[in-house]
Amino acid sequence: MNVAPYAVQASRGRFHLEPESPTRSPYQRDRDRVIHSTAFRRLQYKTQVFVNHEGDFYRTRLTHSIEVAQIARSIARALRLDEDLTEALALAHDLGHPPFGHAGEEALNLAMKPFGGFDHNAQSLRVVTLLESRYAAFDGLNLTWETLEGLVKHNGPLTRPPAYIADYNARHGLELGTHASAEAQVASLADDIAYHSHDLDDGMRAGLFGPGDIAHLPVVHEALDAARYASLDVPPARLRHETIRRIVDALVSDAIEETGRRLAKQNPASADAVRRAKTRMVGFSAPMAEANRSIKDFLSARMYHHWRVNRMTTKARRLTEELFRLLLADPSLLPDDWRARAGEAGTSRAASVVGDYIAGMTDRFAADEHRRLTDIAVSG
């Protein structure tokens, strides 16, 4: 497929020089390195909203990332962007998330405040540039400049970057003050589309709310009516699926149409012109952006702060905070390879190593590790 002039073209390369692959483009290679990484596999057992053991049918970080990639590729194809770069960014965007979803991130950020805090975007960069240890010649995955840039800037320019992003940028400039490529912006928007649509699905599946509770929401209302019209006696499970797929279609269609309008108006001649634009090139129309906010507000009130979810998040925060406190106070409790890097208890170095250790955990491993450290009846 011939990409548009405003799409990313040839790569600026990798931090560590490598011969190019004879069978794959640089961005296909990035995608493959992400998929084969340890951090990507662990997403299978990391919470999206529901703790992993709550049920096999709820989304995890892995299934979420796959759904984001599917949506992102569809949008990229319609806009004549580089699909492989878009897919690599979509698959990598959650690599830095700790266990227990936002609750785990909030707890880890609070525990690490004296040492600069915790940011999952910065952690994603740490994963792909430092923590993955698969290659003899370098740490990390040695991804292309374009994938690294999109990973840290997919939500917009960084005027006050977290410490690790700032440090890495000093060595391998990612132009933090500009927007990311259109491909990265598509991956970011696809994240929102997947998040809200599948949380509506999971919320109904979990019985936190039903079709009648969401019938007033814009976009959802039309999708629900169309799903009911498709079959007057459709079973509840099929009604849910028919509704969700129409919501996704409406959001994707609007994003493609609105982004096409912006591209036609701005007429960027290159990917760098997209980066230097005053505003984001990829986005929803104003009415759809407002509808999306309404869905987000509903989910916040009826799902993310539901008493059942509150119980899980409260336990997850406490567990994460206790894990960090115990390991920071006594790094000798860490496995050998982590202990050697941690140094003295209570130091910034130890905090960074403990933070990396916890952020890489799955929900299940974090719970088991906490039990091993706190329950005298459980062997280490």
N, C-alpha and C positions, 0 to 999 in steps of 0.2 A: 504493500500500500504506500502510495506517495503521500507524505505528510504535508500539511500546510506550511507556508513560510514562517508563521508564528509558532510552530511546534519546535521542540528541541531537535536539533540536527545532530551533527557529529559531537561526540563527547569531548570534554576538556581533559579527560584522562583520569587516572587514579593516583593516589598519593604515592604508592609504591609501584614502580614501573613493572608491568607484566606484558608478555607477548599476547596479542589479541587471539581470540578463539577463531579457528577456521570455520566453525559451524554455527556460532551464535553471535548475535550483536552484543555490544557491551551491556545493554540494558536487559537483554535476555539472561546474560550471565549474572547480573545483579539479582534478578528475580530468582534464579536457581540457587544462588548462594544463600539468599534469605530463606528459601523453602527448606534447604538442607541444614540450616543452623539449629543449634540446640535450643536457642531462645524461641524460635518459631514453634518447635515441637512442644515446648512447655506451655504454649498458649492454650493447648487442648484442655489443660486442667487449671486454667485461671478464670476467675469469675468475670462475667459481664455485668449482670445485676444480681442474679441468684448464685449463692455459693455452689460450687461444682456438684457437691453430693446431694443437692436438693432435688435433682431430677436429671435424667439423661436427655430430655428433649429441649431444655433451655439452652440459650446461646452461651457459648464460652468466647474468650478472646480469639480463639482459633476460628470458630465458625463465623464470628463477626468479621474477622479479617478476610475470610474467603468471600463472604457476601459483599463486602466493600470492594474487593477486587473485581468481582463480576459486574457490579454497577459501574465502577470506574472505567472498566474497559469499554462498556457499551457507550458511555458518554464520550470517551476519547475517540472511539471509532467515528461517531457521528460528527465530531468536531475536527477530524483529520489530525489528531495529535498522535504522538508516539505511544502506542498501546502498551508496549513492553515496559517502558519507563513508568507509565501510569500504574501498571499492575505491580511492579516492584515496590513502588511507594505505598500502594494500598496494602500490600502484604506485610510491609515492614513497619507501618505507622504505630503499632501497639507493642513492639518488641520490648520497650522499656517499662511496661506496666508491671507493678508488683502484684502479689496475690491479693485476693479479696476486692478487686475493682477499685472504685473511687475511695471506699473506706480504707483500704490498705494504703493507698497513695496519701490520703490525708493524714493518717497516723504516722507514716514514715516521714512525711514532710515536717510534721510537728516535732517528732523525735529528733530530727536532724537540723532543726532550726539553728541551734548554736554553731553548726558546722556548715551553714549555707543553705540548708533545706534540701528538699528532694523535688525534682521535676521529671515527669515521665518522658518528655521530649528529649531532655538532656540525657536521660538514662538510655533512650533508644540509640542516641549517638554513641554513648559509651559502649553499648553492646556491639555495634557494628564496626567501631574503630579500635576497641581495646579488649573487651571481655571475651568475645568469641575467640577460641584458640584452636583453630583447625589447620592452619597453614604453617609450614616451616619457616617461611621468610618474613612473616609479619604477624602482628596481633590484629584481631578483628577480621572483617570480611573483605577489606580493601575495595569497597564499592566505588562507583564512578562519582565524580564531582557532582553531577546532576542529581543523583540519588541522595547523596549526603545533603546537598542544598535543599532539596525538597523535603527531606525528613525533618530538618530543623525549622524551615520557614513555611510549612504548608498552611499555617494559620495566619501568616502575614509577616511583615518585616519585624526584626527583633532589635528594638532600641536599647533594651536592658537584658541582654542574654544571660542565662544561668552560667555559672562559673565554668563548667566544663565546655560548653559551647563556645564561650569567649576564648578560652585557652586553645581549643582546637582551631578556632577561626584564625588565631594569631599564627598558627603553623600552616594552615591550609585554607586560605581566605574563601569564605562562602558568601560574601557580599550580603551580610546580614541586614543591611539597611534597605534593601530592595524587596519587592515581592518575589515569590517563587515562580517557577515556570507554570505555564498553563496546565501541564500534566500534574504537578503537585497540587495546584488549586482544585483540579478535578478530583483527585484522591481525597482531599479534605472535604469537599462537598458530598462525595459518595459516602464518606464516613457518617455525616449527618443524616443522609437519606436512609442508610442501613440501620443506624442506631435507633431512630425514631420509629421506623416501620416495624423492625423486629421487636422492639420493646413493647409496642402495642400488641403484637402477636403473643409474646411471652406473658404479658400482663393478663390478657384474656385467658390464655392457656392455664395460668396459675390461679384464675378465679379472683384476681384483685379487682377487676371490673368486667363488665360485659358490653355487648354491642349497644345496648340502650344508653350506657354511660358515656359513650364516645360519639353518639349520633349527632351531637350539636357542634362538633368540631369541624372547621372548614377543611375541605378536601376529603376528610374522613366521611363526612355526611354524604357527599356525592358518591364516594366509593362504596359505601354501605348500601345506599339505595340501588346502585347499579348491580351489586352482588345479589341483592334480594330479587331484583327484577329478572336476573339471569335464570333463576329457578325459585318458584314460589314456595317449594317445600325443601329447600336445601338444608341439610343437616348443619348443626352449629359449627362443627369443625370445618366443614367446607365453606360455610359462610365466612368464617374468620379468614381462611386462606384466600378466598375470592376478594374479600375486602382489602387485605394487605397487599396483594399483587396490584390492585388498582391504585392504591396509595403510592406504591413505588413507581408505577408507570406515570402517574400525574406529576410527581416530583421530578423524575428524570426528564420527562418531556418538557417541563417548564425550564429546567436548568439548561437543556440544549437550546431551546428557543431564545431564552434571555441571553445566554452567553454568545450565541450567534449574532444577536442584535448588537451587543457590545463590541464584538470583534468587527462587525461591519462598520460601526460608527468610528471606532478608534483606528482600525486598519493597521494593526502592528505589523511591521515588515519582518520581524525576527523574534526569536524567543527573548532576546535581551530587551526588545521594545516592550514585551509583556512585563518583564521584570521591572522596568523603569516607569511603568504607567503609574498615574496618581492613585488609581483605585484598582481593586481586583478585577480581573477580566472575566472570571468564572463566578456565576452566582445565580440566585433565583430572581424572578421578577419581584417587585415590591409586594403585590398581593400574596404571592406564594411564600415570600420570606415572613410575612406576618402570620400566615397560616401555619408555617413551620414553628414559629414561636409559640403559637397557641397550643400546638401538639406538645411541645417541650414543657410548657407550663402545666399542662394536664398531667403529663407523665411524672413531673416533679412532685405534684401534690398527691396523685393517686397511686403511684408506683414506687418511686424512689424514696418516699417518706411514708409508705404504708407500714403499719405496725409490724407486719411479718418481716419486711425488709429491714426495718429499724433494728429489730432484734439481731438479725444477722450482722448488720454493719457495726452495731455496738460491740458485739463479741469480737468481730474482726479487728476493729480499732484497738481494743484492749490487748488482744493477742499479739498484734504487730508491734505495738509500743513495748510490751513486755519482752518480746524477743530481742528488740534492738537494745533495750536497757541492759538485759542480762549479758548479751554478747559484747557490748561495748565495755561493760565493767570488767569482763573477764574473757579476753580474746582466746585464752587457752581452751575454751569450750568449742572453738571453731574446728572444723576438719583441718588436717595437716596443711594442705595446700593453701587454704585461706588464712590459717593462723600465721604462717610464715610471712605473709604480706601485711598483716594487721599491725605489727609492732606493739607499742605500749598501750595499755588500757586507757581509755578516755581521751585519746588524742584525735586530731582531725584525720590522720591517716587511718586509724582504727575505725573511726566513724564511716569513712568512705568505703572501706573494705566490708564492714558489717552491712552497710546500706546496699552494696552490690550483691552480697550474699543473700539478703532477704528479698531484694527486688527480683532475683532470679528464681525464687521459690514458686512452686505451684501451691494452690490452696491446700491440697492434701499434705504436701511435704511440710508446709509451714505449721499446720495443726499438729502433725506428728513430731516435728522438731520442738515445738513449744511443750508438748506433753513429755518428751524425753528430758527436757531441761527442768521441768517443774514438778513432775509426778515421781515421787521417790520409789514407787512400785514398778516403774518402767525402766528397763535397762537402757543405757546409752547406745 
